[in-house]
């Protein structure tokens, strides 16, 4: 999300309000038709997604039984990952450049995600090697780590592959698959009529609900937990409808299609209610994504409309925009920090809660350092070719 990651907190007004764009005729263009502009509220929303993942991992560390009982705390993180995927589709479609090429798009995406990924992968694998963990260097363990480095590990239905490298980087394998398909999907989605966009959105949501049924009846009739977990949660192709749904939501906004207006707060409450209520009676296979996919799409659309229409937005305030900017780094570093500090501090007789609370400020500090020292410089220097940067800064020659 390149244009979002370049937002400066100072660019967000302290009052949390931006002026609505205007058309050439002078009328406000805040009816969803404006595309390509900044959406700082979605940057703030991205932080809430990262925070949801951190919350779930903290809950699992403090109460390991949740891994068996699968309470609502577990599904907060799962829903947060789904939010990431929908957000990604929305923002990339909204910010797509008319003259862009697939090669330049892929270059910018690589400059965004790979430096942080490679850094955290090296830290995790190096730590495992230093600790003498058998899986870090022997046989299939090495292959699994290399598969994780190249973001292809989630295509292999093996626990060793799924947990290789930095375990949370599994979602980057899905994102990489989405980015690969994006230049093909975007022209097709842009050609859809207004009716086609609505049908496409409903179809994407329906497909997310169909996957668990297909898994139970065809792929995994024995009900093995790992098979369903891999197919419904980890496999990139089954997460593709969520990304496409985000793309379609962006086009719905750009086309100005009138939908029932739902505010951000009601939409957020809808997501929370879906997690709490559905986890009590739906089979867990539907909780990986299906349970919250529609409420999350509504939340993303409602949040984007705050910026497109120029309405006030808490998510657009400077602190939340800043946290949104460092959220990708936070997502990648948090589990390593949590794990190391939790093991070390509880070994010194700290309580689980105290160890987690001590780790949180370290997570925020390291996230900022990785963002400022690695992610932002790499995006600045690697997202465009050297020749393009040279041409961009070359002074114009007077005729």
Phi and psi in degrees as a GROMACS rama.xvg file:
@    title "Ramachandran Plot"
@    xaxis  label "Phi"
@    yaxis  label "Psi"
@TYPE xy
-64.7115  -46.1677  UNK-2
-68.9109  -27.6025  UNK-3
-72.6442  -37.7569  UNK-4
-70.8338  -13.8704  UNK-5
-91.0572  -2.59571  UNK-6
-63.0398  137.178  UNK-7
-97.778  141.364  UNK-8
-55.3354  -29.2251  UNK-9
-70.1099  -19.3289  UNK-10
-74.1851  -19.8255  UNK-11
-83.5417  129.968  UNK-12
-69.5058  144.824  UNK-13
-63.9891  -22.2932  UNK-14
-85.0825  -6.1383  UNK-15
74.2934  27.1073  UNK-16
-134.608  138.454  UNK-17
-122.103  149.992  UNK-18
-70.0092  142.988  UNK-19
-70.0704  143.282  UNK-20
-68.0132  156.69  UNK-21
-125.229  149.405  UNK-22
-83.2256  177.119  UNK-23
-62.9927  -24.0565  UNK-24
-84.2182  -5.2783  UNK-25
93.6248  -4.15221  UNK-26
-81.2892  147.998  UNK-27
-59.1954  136.858  UNK-28
-102.886  24.9367  UNK-29
-86.4469  29.4235  UNK-30
-99.3225  19.3093  UNK-31
95.2287  -6.25402  UNK-32
-82.6577  -19.1303  UNK-33
-76.7029  133.364  UNK-34
-131.843  158.023  UNK-35
90.4689  -13.6977  UNK-36
-78.6341  171.109  UNK-37
-74.3579  146.548  UNK-38
-127.606  73.3158  UNK-39
-63.1987  -26.4979  UNK-40
-64.3981  -32.4349  UNK-41
-70.8862  -28.6364  UNK-42
-64.0601  -45.0341  UNK-43
-62.749  -37.5282  UNK-44
-65.291  -32.1201  UNK-45
-61.9155  -34.4371  UNK-46
-63.9335  -39.839  UNK-47
-63.118  -32.5012  UNK-48
-66.5498  -46.9471  UNK-49
-62.4721  -40.0166  UNK-50
-63.218  -34.724  UNK-51
-63.3074  -39.6574  UNK-52
-66.9305  -44.0885  UNK-53
-60.7  -42.2956  UNK-54
-58.2593  -46.2851  UNK-55
-63.2412  -42.756  UNK-56
-67.4862  -35.085  UNK-57
-64.1063  -42.3931  UNK-58
-64.1326  -39.2523  UNK-59
-68.506  -35.3019  UNK-60
-68.6044  -42.1536  UNK-61
-77.4401  -24.7689  UNK-62
-140.861  81.7277  UNK-63
-57.7084  -21.8426  UNK-64
-62.1915  -20.8734  UNK-65
-61.5316  -26.7981  UNK-66
-64.874  -22.6029  UNK-67
-96.8027  -42.2746  UNK-68
-81.7619  -21.2151  UNK-69
52.9879  57.4839  UNK-70
-75.482  177.6  UNK-71
-57.1529  -29.4198  UNK-72
-58.7013  -34.6658  UNK-73
-67.9194  -39.296  UNK-74
-79.4031  -12.0755  UNK-75
-60.8222  -47.3032  UNK-76
-65.6297  -40.6038  UNK-77
-62.4076  -42.3345  UNK-78
-67.3359  -33.0905  UNK-79
-64.7983  -38.4236  UNK-80
-65.1297  -42.1807  UNK-81
-59.5276  -39.1726  UNK-82
-61.8727  -40.9376  UNK-83
-55.9176  -46.2227  UNK-84
-65.906  -43.3894  UNK-85
-66.4478  -43.3254  UNK-86
-58.0489  -43.3851  UNK-87
-60.2736  -46.944  UNK-88
-62.2715  -40.5749  UNK-89
-65.1645  -51.9577  UNK-90
-67.0983  -42.4934  UNK-91
-64.2322  -37.1686  UNK-92
-71.401  -42.4855  UNK-93
-62.0111  -38.6707  UNK-94
-96.2631  4.16401  UNK-95
-59.752  136.292  UNK-96
-90.8706  133.65  UNK-97
-59.9456  -32.8279  UNK-98
-97.835  10.5456  UNK-99
-70.2782  153.391  UNK-100
-113.564  160.042  UNK-101
-60.3016  -39.6562  UNK-102
-63.6359  -45.7554  UNK-103
-67.9003  -35.4459  UNK-104
-62.9075  -48.6183  UNK-105
-62.8373  -35.58  UNK-106
-63.9096  -44.8692  UNK-107
-64.4653  -40.4754  UNK-108
-64.9262  -41.3734  UNK-109
-63.752  -40.9167  UNK-110
-64.6048  -26.9083  UNK-111
-78.3827  -49.9372  UNK-112
-96.8151  -29.1357  UNK-113
-73.7325  -42.7699  UNK-114
-56.7623  -49.1508  UNK-115
-62.6355  -39.8673  UNK-116
-63.5484  -47.4919  UNK-117
-63.852  -40.9425  UNK-118
-60.2228  -52.4305  UNK-119
-68.6925  -32.5853  UNK-120
-61.7182  -45.2423  UNK-121
-62.9485  -39.5595  UNK-122
-63.7785  -46.6267  UNK-123
-67.3081  -49.7191  UNK-124
-65.8264  -37.4894  UNK-125
-63.2318  -40.803  UNK-126
-64.7827  -40.2386  UNK-127
-65.0148  -40.902  UNK-128
-65.6966  -40.6365  UNK-129
-64.1803  -37.2085  UNK-130
-78.013  -7.74908  UNK-131
76.4481  24.1229  UNK-132
-65.7585  130.089  UNK-133
-60.3677  -37.2986  UNK-134
-70.6971  -12.3709  UNK-135
-77.1895  -21.4006  UNK-136
-137.16  -13.7953  UNK-137
-96.8128  133.318  UNK-138
48.1423  -122.743  UNK-139
-65.4315  -21.6368  UNK-140
-61.7794  -43.8516  UNK-141
-65.28  -42.1266  UNK-142
-61.512  -41.5466  UNK-143
-63.9532  -42.6044  UNK-144
-63.8623  -40.2786  UNK-145
-66.8944  -37.4725  UNK-146
-62.1724  -37.9083  UNK-147
-66.0019  -40.3021  UNK-148
-58.8076  -41.3158  UNK-149
-91.8309  8.95331  UNK-150
58.0662  43.6281  UNK-151
-125.205  5.80496  UNK-152
-68.2861  -27.7169  UNK-153
-77.0189  -5.8293  UNK-154
-80.9622  -7.97543  UNK-155
-104.862  120.396  UNK-156
-77.194  70.4977  UNK-157
-142.302  131.982  UNK-158
-60.173  -36.3591  UNK-159
-63.91  -39.068  UNK-160
-72.0194  -40.8438  UNK-161
-66.286  -31.2765  UNK-162
-99.7751  7.7904  UNK-163
-72.4675  159.019  UNK-164
60.6715  -141.436  UNK-165
-81.8694  108.454  UNK-166
-53.5108  -35.4688  UNK-167
-72.1184  -11.0825  UNK-168
-73.1738  -0.581919  UNK-169
-57.6533  -34.8433  UNK-170
-68.853  -23.2763  UNK-171
-68.8776  -29.4596  UNK-172
-63.2821  -39.757  UNK-173
-67.1787  -45.4533  UNK-174
-60.3971  -41.4413  UNK-175
-59.7143  -39.8023  UNK-176
-64.3106  -41.0743  UNK-177
-62.6984  -44.3568  UNK-178
-63.0232  -36.974  UNK-179
-61.4669  -38.1935  UNK-180
-87.462  -16.8608  UNK-181
-55.3959  -46.3825  UNK-182
-62.0643  -21.702  UNK-183
-85.7517  -39.5112  UNK-184
-72.1335  -37.4561  UNK-185
-60.1177  -49.2553  UNK-186
-60.1199  -35.7709  UNK-187
-66.1759  -44.4497  UNK-188
-69.0164  -34.4955  UNK-189
-65.9042  -25.3124  UNK-190
-81.9627  -10.376  UNK-191
-68.7475  139.813  UNK-192
-73.1518  174.398  UNK-193
-59.8584  -43.3666  UNK-194
-64.5155  -39.1454  UNK-195
-63.1463  -36.2495  UNK-196
-64.6576  -43.1074  UNK-197
-65.2999  -41.9135  UNK-198
-64.0798  -39.994  UNK-199
-63.2334  -40.3909  UNK-200
-63.9805  -46.2397  UNK-201
-63.1494  -39.3928  UNK-202
-65.3719  -40.5958  UNK-203
-63.617  -43.0737  UNK-204
-64.4445  -42.2034  UNK-205
-62.3953  -39.5045  UNK-206
-65.0004  -37.803  UNK-207
-61.9208  -34.9202  UNK-208
-77.0495  -26.9056  UNK-209
-74.3559  -33.2672  UNK-210
-52.3857  -48.173  UNK-211
-62.3741  -35.4026  UNK-212
-66.4315  -45.3815  UNK-213
-60.2341  -41.7944  UNK-214
-62.7052  -44.4801  UNK-215
-69.9751  -36.9218  UNK-216
-89.4216  -30.4169  UNK-217
-114.891  -56.762  UNK-218
-79.6149  -36.6741  UNK-219
-138.216  57.3074  UNK-220
-64.6405  -20.1417  UNK-221
-76.4974  -13.1677  UNK-222
75.3779  27.5861  UNK-223
-66.8122  131.233  UNK-224
-63.0642  -47.0341  UNK-225
-63.7551  -39.019  UNK-226
-61.393  -45.8069  UNK-227
-65.8779  -39.3753  UNK-228
-60.3461  -46.5663  UNK-229
-65.8378  -48.497  UNK-230
-69.2972  -42.6685  UNK-231
-88.2487  -24.5393  UNK-232
-112.377  -39.8623  UNK-233
-98.8709  -32.7923  UNK-234
-67.907  122.295  UNK-235
-57.4067  -37.9076  UNK-236
-68.7899  -29.7502  UNK-237
-77.566  -16.5838  UNK-238
-92.4041  -7.46742  UNK-239
-58.7558  -40.2394  UNK-240
-56.578  -31.215  UNK-241
-67.737  -41.3854  UNK-242
-64.3541  -44.657  UNK-243
-63.3845  -37.4773  UNK-244
-60.1315  -41.3821  UNK-245
-62.7839  -40.6327  UNK-246
-60.6799  -45.6851  UNK-247
-65.3764  -38.8626  UNK-248
-60.3321  -38.5715  UNK-249
-64.7021  -39.4219  UNK-250
-70.1479  -34.6161  UNK-251
-61.8077  -41.9225  UNK-252
-64.5539  -44.7474  UNK-253
-64.8989  -33.7283  UNK-254
-81.3018  -8.72556  UNK-255
68.9065  28.6862  UNK-256
-66.2075  127.878  UNK-257
-77.2124  120.459  UNK-258
-122.205  158.553  UNK-259
-54.4332  126.388  UNK-260
-78.2244  118.988  UNK-261
-120.224  126.567  UNK-262
-71.2943  167.059  UNK-263
-64.1993  -42.3744  UNK-264
-63.9126  -49.1364  UNK-265
-59.9423  -37.2588  UNK-266
-64.8006  -42.7796  UNK-267
-64.317  -40.9696  UNK-268
-63.6357  -33.4354  UNK-269
-63.6311  -40.5448  UNK-270
-64.5991  -47.2883  UNK-271
-61.7307  -42.3123  UNK-272
-63.9233  -40.2979  UNK-273
-62.1076  -39.5216  UNK-274
-65.9121  -48.1261  UNK-275
-70.9081  -48.5914  UNK-276
-73.6025  -48.9898  UNK-277
-66.5734  -29.7045  UNK-278
-66.4753  -15.0954  UNK-279
-85.0491  -25.276  UNK-280
-132.936  -15.6844  UNK-281
-84.6008  144.37  UNK-282
-57.7364  147.166  UNK-283
-62.5  -21.858  UNK-284
-61.2532  -29.1019  UNK-285
-82.463  -12.3398  UNK-286
-84.4551  -16.9223  UNK-287
-59.443  -39.6376  UNK-288
-153.021  -39.4111  UNK-289
-59.8263  -41.672  UNK-290
-57.8969  -36.132  UNK-291
-115.375  3.282  UNK-292
-62.2042  -42.6162  UNK-293
-69.7303  -48.3095  UNK-294
-59.0556  -36.3835  UNK-295
-67.0005  -39.4528  UNK-296
-63.0136  -40.3988  UNK-297
-62.6549  -40.8452  UNK-298
-63.83  -44.2415  UNK-299
-63.5752  -44.8756  UNK-300
-62.7393  -44.1001  UNK-301
-64.9017  -39.4728  UNK-302
-66.9444  -43.9087  UNK-303
-62.5355  -35.9959  UNK-304
-62.8299  -27.9398  UNK-305
-59.4285  -40.0305  UNK-306
-79.681  -40.2957  UNK-307
-65.9018  -31.7009  UNK-308
-96.8605  -6.91026  UNK-309
75.9736  26.0171  UNK-310
-84.3944  164.924  UNK-311
-66.7025  147.319  UNK-312
-151.916  121.886  UNK-313
-65.2324  -34.364  UNK-314
-68.2812  -14.6632  UNK-315
-91.0973  -5.3555  UNK-316
-67.2736  155.188  UNK-317
-55.3041  -45.9136  UNK-318
-60.7696  -42.2353  UNK-319
-73.8545  -33.6451  UNK-320
-63.8179  -43.225  UNK-321
-60.597  -46.0608  UNK-322
-63.4956  -34.292  UNK-323
-65.2219  -35.7381  UNK-324
-65.5292  -36.9874  UNK-325
-92.503  4.34898  UNK-326
-66.1523  -33.9578  UNK-327
-65.7464  -45.293  UNK-328
-62.1526  -40.4776  UNK-329
-62.4408  -40.8756  UNK-330
-58.9929  -40.5015  UNK-331
-80.5017  -29.7839  UNK-332
-95.386  -17.5248  UNK-333
-66.0393  -39.6979  UNK-334
-70.2244  -36.4889  UNK-335
-62.9221  -47.7573  UNK-336
-64.4987  -46.5645  UNK-337
-58.1262  -47.2967  UNK-338
-62.8827  -48.1049  UNK-339
-65.4497  -46.0535  UNK-340
-71.4166  -34.5862  UNK-341
-64.705  -47.1918  UNK-342
-64.1142  -45.7541  UNK-343
-65.842  -44.5341  UNK-344
-76.6458  -37.938  UNK-345
-68.1335  -27.8748  UNK-346
-65.4499  -25.6177  UNK-347
-92.4734  18.5973  UNK-348
72.6265  21.1822  UNK-349
-73.8169  149.915  UNK-350
-73.1165  160.574  UNK-351
-59.9922  -43.148  UNK-352
-63.8897  -42.9435  UNK-353
-64.1122  -39.7587  UNK-354
-64.6924  -40.6351  UNK-355
-67.3165  -44.049  UNK-356
-63.5174  -34.9258  UNK-357
-69.6877  -29.3084  UNK-358
-77.139  -28.8522  UNK-359
-59.8431  -48.8512  UNK-360
-63.3215  -31.6125  UNK-361
-65.5003  -39.4534  UNK-362
-60.8306  -46.713  UNK-363
-64.0936  -41.0394  UNK-364
-64.7037  -48.6636  UNK-365
-64.3722  -35.6798  UNK-366
-61.2454  -44.1633  UNK-367
-65.1949  -40.8026  UNK-368
-64.4409  -42.3536  UNK-369
-66.6256  -41.145  UNK-370
-62.9406  -49.6235  UNK-371
-74.269  -33.6704  UNK-372
-95.5495  -19.8614  UNK-373
-124.639  -59.7068  UNK-374
-62.7171  -52.9038  UNK-375
-66.6987  -45.6331  UNK-376
-62.1147  -39.2565  UNK-377
-66.0326  -39.1349  UNK-378
-63.9066  -38.4559  UNK-379
-67.7367  -37.7082  UNK-380
-98.1422  -22.6882  UNK-381
-108.79  -13.0932  UNK-382
-72.9226  -21.0084  UNK-383
-129.858  157.592  UNK-384
-70.2675  159.96  UNK-385
-62.1406  -38.9368  UNK-386
-64.8699  -39.1436  UNK-387
-65.9111  -41.5234  UNK-388
-64.4872  -37.5232  UNK-389
-66.0046  -42.0158  UNK-390
-66.4542  -35.4922  UNK-391
-67.4069  -33.645  UNK-392
-95.5899  -0.969357  UNK-393
-75.3892  130.603  UNK-394
-66.8877  144.406  UNK-395
-68.6639  143.809  UNK-396
-96.387  125.183  UNK-397
-67.7621  141.532  UNK-398
